[in-house]
Amino acid sequence: MKSWVTAFLIVALAIVGYLWYASGTGRNQMAQDIKNTPGQVENKVGQVTDKTGQLAEPAGDLTGKNAKTCNDCHKPGSQYSLSNEAKNIQGHPKVTSDDVASCMKCHANPDKSYAFQYVLHTGHLKEGSTFVTKYNGRCTTCHKMESNGRIVVAGMEK
């Protein structure tokens, strides 16, 4: 199944690339809505390209080696601690601990609408959130890649 999915993605990307190039807008179109940086530009989805539109060497930490844990941003006892954040959620049970393990007592089941990954991604990636405005919504702010290629949340490795 994985090889089928990989083959499908490669063919789909090839078709999209060909259609983009064949449309004649090519490199000039890519120059719209991008932020100029010395020698490089970055489009709205964070792909870094050189000024000709070719993908360039990625900027930033792509493996998450500098990923932050939940408590790095939600410091216990602070205004943004996990327990204070939970107080701001209508109907959320009272939380007295700022330990992520206490969150996982309820949010660990991935089949529930309040599963950890759903709650965190929708809360952090909503337009105007501090995570989006301060950290540009980068995955590697919280996620990192283990040596075996598995992606995990920093501080929650098994």
TAZI-V119022 format. One record per helix or strand of 3 or more residues. SS is the DSSP state (2 for helix, 1 for strand). FROM is the first residue (numbers start at 0). LEN is the number of residues. If there is no record, write none. Layout:
SS | FROM | LEN
SS | FROM | LEN
//
This chain:
2 | 1 | 21
2 | 25 | 5
1 | 34 | 3
1 | 39 | 3
2 | 69 | 4
2 | 81 | 6
2 | 99 | 8
2 | 115 | 9
2 | 129 | 6
2 | 138 | 3
1 | 142 | 3
1 | 150 | 3
//
